[in-house]
Amino acid sequence: MYGNSGLEVEFDDRVLVHLQAVIVAKLRRDEGFLFSWKDEATVGGGRKCVWLHRSIPLYFTYPTAQPPMVNRVWLEALTVSANSPGGLRIVDEPAS
């Protein structure tokens, strides 16, 4: 959930745990950045973007208590994306 706008976006737990690690690392360094994702085809298949900044409330919720294992190679790929001019985009998980 993002900010006070009521925006709630659902991601698979495995994707979300990796996004959370990258997002929190950037916000801890006080770096604002763009995050974009594609909508599922069932809701039109469009793309959405939000500006992430530490002053905007951000909540991560998981339906399960046990977090998925983290793929360090994927974290690096997502971090490279987050540091690019286009901002953070979900890239496919590479083999670890």
N, C-alpha and C positions, 0 to 999 in steps of 0.2 A: 504494500500500500504506500502511496506516495503523497506526501503533503496533506493539506486539509481539503483538497479538492475531491476526495473520495475515489481517486483513481486507484483501482485494484487490478493488477495484472498477474495472471497465473503462469508459472513456469514449472516444469518438472523439477522435483527435488534435487536431482543430480545437477541440472543446469543452474538452479537457484543457489546451491551451496558454492558453486564456482563464481557466479556473478557477485554474490555477497562478499566473497574474499577480495575480489578486485575492487569493487565499489568502496568497501570500508577502507582499504589501503589508500585509495586516492583521497577520500574524504578526510582521513586522518592527517594527510599532508596538506589539507586545506585547498585541494585542487577541485574546482568545479569542472564539469565535463558533460558532454552530450551522451545520452544512452538511447539507442534506437533498436527496435525489434520488429519482426514481421508478425502480423496477425495470422491466426489459423485461417485456412480457406473457408471454414464453416462460418466465419464472421466477416468475410469479404476479402481476406488475404492482403489487406493494405499494410502500411508501415506506420509506426508511431515513434515519436521522439520526445524525450523529456530532458531538461537541463537538471543535472544533479548537483546540489551544493549542500554543504554541511548545515546551513541554516534552515533547510527544508526537512521536516520530519519524514523519515523513511522507515518502514517496518517490513521485516521478513518473517513470514509465518510458514511453518512446515506441519503437515498432517502427521508425521511420524516423529518419534523421539530420537531415533538413531540417525545421525547425519551420514550421508553417503561418503565413500572414500574419495579423497581429492586426487585428481590427476594433475601433477605439477606441470606437465607439458601443456595441458589445456589452459591452466592458469597463466602460463607465460604467453600463450597465443592470445588470450583475452586481454591481458595487460598490454600487449603490443597494440591491440585494437583500441583500447581505452586511451592510450597515449598518442594515437594518430589524430590528424585534423578532423576526421569524420566521427571520432568518438567511439565509445564502446558499442560493439555489435556482437551478437552471438555468432560464433564460428563453430563449425563442426568439431566434435571431440576427436583429437588425433589419438593414435595408439600410444600408450605410455611407455 
